[in-house]
Amino acid sequence: MNKNTVTIVTILAILLCGCPGLFSLCFGGMFALIGFVPGADIDVFGSSDPASAVTFGIGAICVGIIFLLIAAGAVILARRKQQEMY
């Protein structure tokens, strides 16, 4: 891979996996915390149960971590291949 390809792969990995991963982490954390707030107005897909908000939040956190790991792996692999060439 040449330098331009590595740069494009890095930018795409960050935009397509890194940004949604960070958003999912924030969104999931917010839902997980709101599930513990007494008297909070919770509506998760039509359910007002706090346990559903916590479950949805933990699931979103897990998905966010997976997306961030994919982005980090793509960036590390692209940079490693670039260093091997030069």
TORKEMI-915945 format. One line per 3 residues: for each residue x, y, z of N, C-alpha, C, O. Coordinates in nm, 3 decimals. Each point is the difference from the previous one (the first is absolute). Layout:
REM TORKEMI-915945
X Y Z X Y Z X Y Z X Y Z  ...
//
This chain:
REM TORKEMI-915945
0.084 -0.118 0.000 -0.084 0.118 0.000 0.088 0.124 0.000 0.101 0.007 0.070  -0.141 0.090 -0.150 0.075 0.124 0.000 -0.054 0.096 0.107 -0.097 -0.031 0.069  0.160 0.144 -0.057 -0.033 0.094 0.107 -0.144 0.054 -0.012 -0.067 0.018 0.101
0.021 0.006 -0.223 -0.136 0.051 -0.020 -0.105 -0.103 0.040 -0.101 0.034 0.061  0.126 -0.160 -0.093 -0.095 -0.105 0.036 -0.009 -0.015 0.151 -0.109 -0.018 0.054  0.221 0.025 0.014 0.001 -0.010 0.146 -0.077 0.115 0.062 -0.074 -0.019 0.096
0.091 0.137 -0.150 -0.072 0.117 0.051 -0.150 -0.015 -0.022 -0.078 0.033 0.090  0.038 -0.081 -0.205 -0.143 -0.018 -0.029 -0.060 -0.107 0.091 -0.109 0.018 0.052  0.180 -0.129 -0.033 -0.049 -0.106 0.089 -0.013 0.052 0.142 -0.098 -0.032 0.069
0.193 0.110 -0.025 -0.006 0.055 0.135 -0.119 0.093 0.017 -0.073 -0.009 0.099  0.052 0.097 -0.194 -0.113 0.095 0.009 -0.133 -0.074 -0.007 -0.091 0.031 0.076  0.079 -0.129 -0.165 -0.124 -0.077 -0.010 -0.027 -0.079 0.127 -0.115 -0.007 0.046
0.218 -0.053 0.012 -0.019 -0.076 0.124 -0.047 0.090 0.113 -0.086 -0.039 0.080  0.143 0.157 -0.073 -0.041 0.092 0.106 -0.142 0.050 -0.023 -0.079 0.007 0.095  0.045 0.027 -0.219 -0.134 0.053 -0.027 -0.108 -0.107 0.007 -0.109 0.026 0.053
0.136 -0.145 -0.104 -0.104 -0.103 -0.009 -0.010 -0.088 0.125 -0.105 -0.060 0.024  0.211 0.052 0.055 -0.004 -0.084 0.120 0.026 0.080 0.128 -0.066 -0.022 0.101  0.161 0.112 -0.106 0.037 0.073 0.121 -0.108 0.095 0.049 -0.035 -0.002 0.118
-0.018 0.083 -0.208 -0.103 0.097 0.040 -0.129 -0.068 0.046 -0.053 0.037 0.105  0.000 -0.135 -0.180 -0.119 -0.070 0.052 0.028 -0.075 0.131 -0.088 -0.012 0.085  0.210 -0.038 -0.069 0.035 -0.068 0.124 -0.003 0.093 0.119 -0.053 -0.035 0.105
0.109 0.154 -0.121 -0.003 0.099 0.108 -0.142 0.045 0.029 -0.038 0.017 0.116  -0.042 0.003 -0.222 -0.139 0.038 0.019 -0.076 -0.109 0.075 -0.078 0.030 0.090  0.102 -0.155 -0.126 -0.067 -0.112 0.065 0.040 -0.010 0.146 -0.084 -0.031 0.086
0.211 0.056 -0.056 0.044 -0.002 0.140 -0.071 0.108 0.082 -0.047 -0.027 0.111  0.040 0.147 -0.164 -0.067 0.110 0.072 -0.149 -0.027 0.015 -0.057 0.019 0.107  -0.005 -0.063 -0.216 -0.143 -0.028 -0.001 -0.033 -0.113 0.098 -0.095 0.009 0.077
0.174 -0.116 -0.082 -0.022 -0.114 0.089 0.022 0.035 0.145 -0.075 -0.043 0.088  0.179 0.121 -0.061 0.024 0.043 0.137 -0.113 0.086 0.054 -0.037 -0.012 0.117  -0.016 0.097 -0.202 -0.112 0.084 0.041 -0.122 -0.086 0.035 -0.064 0.023 0.103
0.032 -0.120 -0.188 -0.114 -0.087 0.027 0.022 -0.083 0.126 -0.092 -0.018 0.080  0.214 -0.034 -0.062 0.028 -0.082 0.117 -0.013 0.082 0.129 -0.050 -0.050 0.100  0.095 0.175 -0.103 -0.012 0.084 0.119 -0.145 0.044 0.024 -0.044 0.007 0.115
-0.028 0.023 -0.221 -0.139 0.044 0.016 -0.086 -0.111 0.058 -0.099 0.027 0.068  0.135 -0.152 -0.094 -0.075 -0.112 0.056 0.004 -0.003 0.151 -0.088 -0.060 0.063  0.188 0.122 -0.002 0.013 0.001 0.146 -0.057 0.126 0.065 -0.005 0.007 0.123
-0.037 0.090 -0.202 -0.055 0.125 0.055 -0.145 -0.023 0.040 -0.083 -0.037 -0.083  0.051 0.058 0.212 -0.139 -0.020 0.042 -0.092 0.106 -0.060 0.032 0.119 -0.001  -0.145 -0.162 -0.049 -0.100 0.091 -0.055 0.031 0.050 -0.140 -0.066 0.092 -0.047
0.165 -0.150 -0.020 0.035 0.043 -0.136 -0.106 -0.048 -0.098 -0.056 -0.109 0.014  0.028 0.192 -0.113 -0.097 -0.035 -0.104 0.072 -0.083 -0.106 0.066 0.054 -0.088  -0.080 -0.186 0.098 0.073 -0.093 -0.086 -0.094 -0.054 -0.107 -0.112 -0.043 0.029
0.159 0.046 -0.154 -0.075 -0.059 -0.110 0.099 -0.064 -0.097 0.054 0.066 -0.089  -0.030 -0.196 0.108 0.092 -0.073 -0.085 -0.084 -0.095 -0.084 -0.044 -0.105 0.048  0.022 0.141 -0.173 -0.079 -0.080 -0.093 -0.137 -0.036 0.059 -0.047 -0.113 -0.015
-0.015 0.209 0.079 -0.135 -0.018 0.054 -0.004 -0.056 0.141 -0.109 -0.016 0.055  0.221 -0.015 0.004 0.006 -0.056 0.134 0.043 0.109 0.097 0.094 0.075 -0.028  -0.161 -0.067 0.143 0.037 0.098 0.101 0.075 -0.066 0.116 0.018 0.062 0.105
0.026 -0.185 -0.124 0.072 -0.073 0.104 0.145 0.048 0.007 0.067 0.004 -0.103  -0.017 0.032 0.221 0.139 0.044 0.011 0.100 -0.109 -0.038 0.109 0.030 -0.048  -0.145 -0.156 0.068 0.091 -0.109 -0.036 0.023 -0.004 -0.150 0.110 -0.035 -0.045
-0.210 0.069 -0.034 0.018 0.002 -0.145 0.095 0.112 -0.042 0.077 -0.016 -0.096  -0.081 0.129 0.166 0.092 0.109 -0.031 0.143 -0.040 0.034 0.093 0.030 -0.075  -0.074 -0.097 0.188 0.134 -0.043 0.039 0.051 -0.106 -0.097 0.116 0.005 -0.042
-0.201 -0.099 0.004 0.040 -0.104 -0.094 0.036 0.059 -0.135 0.101 -0.037 -0.060  -0.181 0.130 0.011 0.028 0.066 -0.126 0.130 0.079 0.008 0.079 0.001 -0.094  -0.057 0.066 0.207 0.122 0.078 0.019 0.124 -0.087 0.002 0.101 0.035 -0.061
-0.105 -0.147 0.130 0.115 -0.090 0.006 0.026 -0.061 -0.138 0.116 -0.015 -0.040  -0.221 -0.019 -0.033 0.017 -0.051 -0.136 0.064 0.103 -0.091 0.088 -0.033 -0.080  -0.130 0.158 0.091 0.057 0.107 -0.082 0.146 0.024 0.037 0.082 0.029 -0.088
-0.048 -0.041 0.215 0.140 0.015 0.042 0.085 -0.111 -0.061 0.110 0.026 -0.049  -0.160 -0.149 0.051 0.074 -0.112 -0.060 0.020 0.019 -0.150 0.109 -0.025 -0.051  -0.211 0.069 -0.019 0.012 0.026 -0.143 0.099 0.112 -0.026 0.079 -0.007 -0.095
-0.082 0.111 0.178 0.094 0.109 -0.015 0.144 -0.044 0.019 0.089 0.044 -0.072  -0.066 -0.130 0.170 0.136 -0.051 0.022 0.046 -0.082 -0.119 0.116 0.010 -0.041  -0.204 -0.091 -0.015 0.036 -0.080 -0.118 0.036 0.091 -0.117 0.100 -0.025 -0.069
-0.178 0.128 0.045 0.029 0.094 -0.108 0.134 0.070 0.021 0.077 0.017 -0.094  -0.049 0.023 0.217 0.128 0.066 0.027 0.117 -0.096 -0.017 0.106 0.041 -0.048  -0.123 -0.167 0.085 0.106 -0.099 -0.021 0.025 -0.024 -0.149 0.115 -0.016 -0.042
-0.222 0.014 -0.037 0.015 -0.016 -0.145 0.077 0.119 -0.058 0.091 -0.018 -0.081  -0.128 0.138 0.122 0.068 0.120 -0.051 0.147 0.001 0.042 0.087 0.030 -0.081  -0.060 -0.063 0.206 0.138 -0.001 0.047 0.081 -0.108 -0.073 0.115 0.024 -0.036
-0.174 -0.140 0.016 0.069 -0.107 -0.072 0.032 0.037 -0.143 0.109 -0.028 -0.050  -0.204 0.093 -0.017 0.023 0.041 -0.139 0.112 0.103 -0.008 0.084 -0.006 -0.090  -0.083 0.100 0.181 0.104 0.103 0.000 0.136 -0.062 0.031 0.099 0.033 -0.066
-0.093 -0.120 0.163 0.128 -0.063 0.037 0.052 -0.086 -0.114 0.119 0.006 -0.033  -0.206 -0.086 -0.028 0.045 -0.085 -0.111 0.044 0.083 -0.120 0.100 -0.033 -0.065  -0.171 0.140 0.034 0.038 0.084 -0.113 0.134 0.068 0.025 0.085 0.007 -0.089
-0.065 0.042 0.210 0.127 0.066 0.033 0.115 -0.100 0.002 0.112 0.034 -0.040  -0.138 -0.156 0.086 0.106 -0.101 0.005 0.044 -0.036 -0.142 0.119 -0.013 -0.027  -0.215 -0.004 -0.063 0.034 -0.033 -0.138 0.077 0.114 -0.066 0.089 -0.024 -0.082
-0.122 0.147 0.117 0.071 0.115 -0.055 0.145 0.001 0.047 0.091 0.030 -0.078  -0.069 -0.062 0.204 0.138 0.001 0.054 0.082 -0.112 -0.058 0.121 0.015 -0.017  -0.184 -0.130 -0.014 0.074 -0.112 -0.060 0.048 0.034 -0.140 0.104 -0.049 -0.043
-0.179 0.133 -0.027 0.038 0.035 -0.137 0.118 0.095 -0.004 0.078 -0.003 -0.095  -0.064 0.088 0.195 0.104 0.102 -0.005 0.112 -0.028 0.094 0.096 0.077 0.007
//
